[in-house]
């Protein structure tokens, strides 16, 4: 009843020929979903609905980790992984889920007025595995109509050279038209699709238009002239004696030749008026309103290791935006932290890795956390990593590491009295110098002048003697 009422309202507005209607139809960023199947019942999480009844083949999975991210585009806290339908699933009798999510305000008639749709989302394709060739590729995303049709289809494929390509087409049963450029695997891209439904009639005129942009600027409505793919003559579609099929949902596909990929932050908007396509496009873009404030950093895999008496921390970030630096803070009790070091942020759009070494960790427990400092806004802290050095006897450390210039310093605590030798080895295990010392006992804090043959690379310095042998690796930049 609700859909019929809304359909009537839209028809009245359309027949008036004056009022322009524009709305954001869908905003899905998967925040608050449970990890696992998106379609765990016939009506899954967030009102996503499987196309095949109660089927739950597990082709669409919610990832309970950091979201996909892109500058100036708003994401949530999770994302989904869409897996290509595989032969094993076919033998088990499982159909693909092909989930769809209805537009919150009902069906959208597209006749008789001009109508423009905008669809935007983030996509990341992990590898060429699970991606069909561009000749065989089937869609992953489309707008679904009430009679089972689809339009504004988005394709993922690989060319003959194995390079990643993105494409579009109106009819999901037809081959996609792909952008000339290729893209990187395991990289997050912002995709924007525009579909212009012409002022239609019962004849199958080729007057609809469709455009694709990859990573467009969100400062203003993208121009059709800047599109990565443009299809200027799309066959107008009809439904039941001349009426165009109303749009009602966004649909995802995982057919045999749909790609394995990750998706996040879907937005769908439209505008309709008995007016020019340009006017509708501007209104639809304003309704889409894709520019926003993303989470400025997606930090993952923060780990710590004890190596040669020092502690090494490393962490990865899936995306950085508006970042200044990472400040490393250390604590002995897990409650009171002090500044220990800093790393400048790279602000890469794709994954970045960082490594920091604590040459002088505390005896016993060492707690570490990363303070993410942004250009604007409050800092955000990482989870805490704890490492324990229960025995600091004869702790052997070198600093600075990496070494940019000058002398290398060696620190040894609680070393017994005796004769010792320092030896320096390059990455191939070749000895570069040997220095003998007599130690009276206790700690050593000594500068080592490296020979002129030492260039940029990885080196190991080793201390042996009096029943003691320990080494440490350092980097010369």
N, C-alpha and C positions, 0 to 999 in steps of 0.2 A: 504494500500500500504506500509506503514511504517513497519508493522509487517511482511509482506511478504519479504521485503528487508532484515530486520534483520534476519529473519529465514534463508534466503539464505546465509548471511554472516556467521552465526553460522554453517551451514552445511558445508561450504567450510573449515572453521577452523577445524571442526570435522574430515572431510575426510582427511585432511593433516596428522593427526596423530602426529603432533609435537607441535603445539602452544597450550599453556594452557590458558584458558580464565577464569578469576575470577572477580566478581563484587559484589558490594553492590546493591541489587535489590530494597530494600525498607527501608526507615528510617522514621517512623511515630511516632511523639510524641504529636500530636494534639495541637500544639501551634497556637494561634490565631483563633481558631474556636469559633463560636457562641454557647452559651449555648442552649441546647435542642437537638432535633433530629439530629443524624448524617446524616440520609437519609431524608432530608426534600423535596427532589425531586427525580426523577429517577437517577440523578447524584448529589449526596449530597455534603457535605462539603469536601474539600480537595480531590475531585475526587473519593470519595467512591461511589459505585454504588449498589443500591438495586437489589437483584436478581429477584424481582417480579415487574418490571416496575416502576410505580409511587407510589407504595405502601409505606406508611410511618406509620407503626404500632407503632412506638415509643419504640421499644424494645432496641435500642441502643441510649443512651443519652450522650451528651458531658457535663461534669461537669466543670463549670467555677470556679474551686477552685484550691487548691494546687495539684501538680502532685503526682503520686506514685513515691517512691524513693528507691534506693538501693545503697550501697557504691560502688563507682568506676564505676557506670553505668549511662549514661547520660539520663536524662528525660527532658521533656519540661516544660510547665507551666499549662497543663490541662491533663485530662484523660477521659476515657469513662466508662460508666456503661452499661453492657449488661444484660438484664433481660430475664429470662426464659419465654418462650411462655406460656401463661396462658389460661385457659378454656374460660374466658370472651372474650379474643381476638378471639378465634375460633368462638364463637357465633356471633361476629360482622363481621365475614367474612374476617378478616385481616390475611394475611399470614405473617410469620416472614420476617424481612428485609433481613437477611443473607447477609450483605453488603460485598463487596470485593473491593480491591484497586489494580489496575494493576501495574505491575512492570514498572518502568519508561522507561526501555530500551527494552520493547517488550517481546515476548515469548521466552522461554528458552528450546530448544530441548534437550532431554536427551538420544538420540540414534545417533550413536552407542557407544559413548564414556562413560567411567565412569564419574559420576557426583556426587558431594556432595553438599547438601544444609544444611545451618545452619539457624535456626530461634531462635530469642531471644526476650523476652518481660517480663514485670512486671505484676503480677497478685495479686489481693487481693479478697478473698471470705469473705463477711461480716458475714455469719452465715450458719447453715445447712439448713435454709429455702431456698427453690428454688434450692436445689441440689439433684439430683437423686442418687440412690444407685449405687455402682460401676458396678453391673450387668446390670443396665438399662441405665447408663449414655451415652449421645451422645456428640460428640465433641463440643468445643467452638472455636477452631482455627485450620486452616489447610491451606496447599498450594493447590490452585485450578488450574486445567488444562483446556486447551481450549475446550476439549470435555465434560466438565461438571464433570469430576472426581476430586477427592481430594486425597491427601496423606499427610504424616507427621501430622496426627491428634493429637490434645491435648485434654485430657479429665479431667474433674473435677467430683469427686464423693464422696460419704460417705460410710463407711463400716457399718457392722451390729452394731457396737458400736457408730455410729454417728460421727466418726472421719473423718477429711478431708483427701482426697487422691488425688494424681495427677497421670495421666497415659497417654499412647500413643498407637497408632496403625496406620498402613498404611491405612486401609480401614475404612472410617467413619461409615459404616454400621455394622461393627463388634464391639464386645466388646473391651474395652481398656485393656491393660496390665498395671497394676498399681504398683507404687513404694511400697515397703514393709513398709516404714515409713509413719507416719501420720504427718499432719501439723496443724498449729494454724489458727483459723478463725480470720478475721479482722487484718491480718498481711500481709505485702507486701513481695512477693517472686520473685526472679529472676529465670526464666525458660529458659533453653537452650535446643534445640532439634537439633539433627543431623540426616540427612537421606542420606544414601549412595545408589545411583542407580547403580547397577552393569552393567558391559558391557553386554547389553542385546541382546537377539535375539527373534525370534517369539515364542519360547517355554515358558511356564509359570514356569520358574525355580524359586526356592525359594532361591534367592541369594542376594536380597537387605538386608540392615541392617538399624536399627533405634535405637537411643539412647536418653535418657532424663536425664538431670542434673537439680537439684534444688539447687539454691544458690551456684553454682560452683565458684571457684576462677577465676578471669579474667586475672590473671597475665600471663597465658599461655593457649594454646589449651587444653581443658579437655580430659582426656584419656578415651577411651571406657571402660577400666577396672574399672574406678571410677563412671560409670554411675549409677544413681538411678534405671533406667530401661534400659534393653538392649534386643532387639529383633534381633537375629542374622540370622533368616531365614524368611525373608519377601518375599511373592510372587511377582516376577517381573511383572510389568504391561505393557500391550501392547496396541497399538492404530493403527487402520486401517492397517491391514495386516503386523504387525510386528514392526511398528514404535511406539516408546513410545510417549505418549501424552505430548506435550510441556507444561511446567508450565507457567502460565501467571499472577497470582495474589495471594494475601493473602486474605483469606475469614474468616469471623466471623459467628458463628451460634448462634441462640437462639431458638432452637426447644423445644418441650415439656420437653425433658430430658437433654437439655443443661443447664448449671448452670447459676444462677445469680451471676455475679462477675464484678469486675473492672479490666480494662486493661490499659496499658500505654507502650510507648517506644518500639514499634515493630521494629525489624531489621531482614531483610532477605538477605542472601548472598549465592553465589554458586561458585563452581569451576569445570571445566570440562577439561579432558585431557585423551588421550588414554594412561593411566598410572595406577599406583597403587592407591587404595582408600586412602592410607595414604598421598600421595602427594596431592591429591585433598582436603583432609580434612584440611591440613595445609594452603593451599592457600585460601580455603573458610573461614577459621577462620580469617586469616589476612584481608580478604575483609570485614568480619563482623565487625571487630575492635570494640568489645563491650565495652572495657575499656574506660572510659571517666571521666569527672568531673561533678558530679551531683550538683544540688543546695544543699548547705550544711545544710539547715534547712527548714522545712515546718511548719511555725507557724500558728496556727489557734485559734479561740475562745479566743481572748484576751479581758478580761472583768475586771471591777472594781466594788466594792461594799462598801458602808458605813456601818460599823458594830460597834456598841458600841463606837462611837466617833473616831474610826480609819478607815483607808481605806485598804481594802484587794484587791489585784490584783491576778488574776489567768489566766493562759494561757496553752494551749495544743500545742504540736508539733507532727505532724504525722510521722516525721522522723528527725533524727539528724545525721550529719556526719561532722567530722573535727571541732567540736565545742569545744570552751574553756569555755565560760560562757555567762550568760545573765546579762547585766547591766541595772538596772532600773534608768531612768532619770525622773526628776520632774521639772515642770514649773508652774509659777503662771499666765503667760500671753500666753502660747502656742507657744512662739517664742524663749525664752531663757531658756535652760534646764541645770540643774546641776545634778551631780551624787547623787543618793539616796540609792542605795543598789546593791547587786550582788547575783546571784545564779549560782552555778557550773553546767555545762551541764552534763547530764547523758550519752549522746551519744548512746541512744538506737535505734535499728533498727525499733522498733514498736512505737506506740503512748506513749508519756510521758506527765505528768502533773506537773505544777509548781504553787506554791503559795508564795506570798510575802506580808508582812503587813507593812504599813506605820503607825507607832504608833503616829507620830506627824505631821499630815497633816497641810497644811497652811489654814488660814481662807479664806473663799471664794472659788475661783476656784482652782482646782488642776488638772494639765495635766500630764499624764504619757505616756512614751513610753519605749519600750524594745530595747536595743542595743545588737544585736546578734554579739558576738565577736568570730571569728574563729581562728584556729591555723595558717592558712595562708589566705591571701586575706583581702579585705576591709570589715569593719563591715556593717551590714544591719539593718535598723531600722524597727520596727513594726508600724502599725497604732497607732494613738494617742487615749487614753481614757481620758475623762474629767469627773470629779466629783466635786460637789460644796458643801462646808460646810458653809452655810450662817450664822449659829448661833453656835458659839463655847462656849456659856455659859455653865459652869459646865461640860466641856469636860473631860471625865473619860477615861484614857488609862493606860495600863499596859505594861511593857517591862522587859527583852527581851521576845519575844514570837516567837518561842518556847523557853522554858527555859531548858538549858542543865545542869547547876549547879549553886549554889550560891543563892543569894536572889532575890526575885521578887520586882520590883520597881513600885510604883503607882504614877500617876500624875493626879491631878485634877485642873482645872483652874476655877477661878471665882466662888468658892463655898462660900455660905453665912455662916456667923458665926453660931455655934450651936454644939449640941452633935450628934455624928454619931457612927455607928457601921460597922466594916468590918466583913463579914462572908465568909468563904471558903466552897464550896460544891464540892463533886466529881461528876462523870458522872451519878451516881445513885440518886443524889439529897441529899445525906447525908451530914450534916454539920460537918466539921472537926475542925473548931475553930472559935471563935468570939472575936473580939478586939474592945474595946470602945475607942473613942478619943474625945477630945474637940478641936474644930477648931475655931480660932480667925477670920477667914474670909480671902478670897483671894485664892491663889494657894497652893496646897499640892504636895510635891515631896518626897515620903517616901519609905524606904525599908521595906519589909515584910519578916520576917523569917518564912519559911514554916515549919510545924511540921514534925517530922521524919516519920510519917505515909504516907506522900505524896510520891508516886512512879510514874513511868511513866504512863501517861494517860491524860485525858482531865478534866480540872477543871474550875469552875466559882467563881470569887470573886465579892461580892456584897457590895455596900455601901448604907446604909439607914439612915434616920434621918432628922429632921427639914423639913419635907415635901419633902425630896429628896430621890429618889431610882434609882440606876443605877447599871448595872453589866457588866462584861467583861469576856470573855472566853479565856483561855490560855492553852497551851500544855506543859507538862513536858516530856522530852525525856530521 
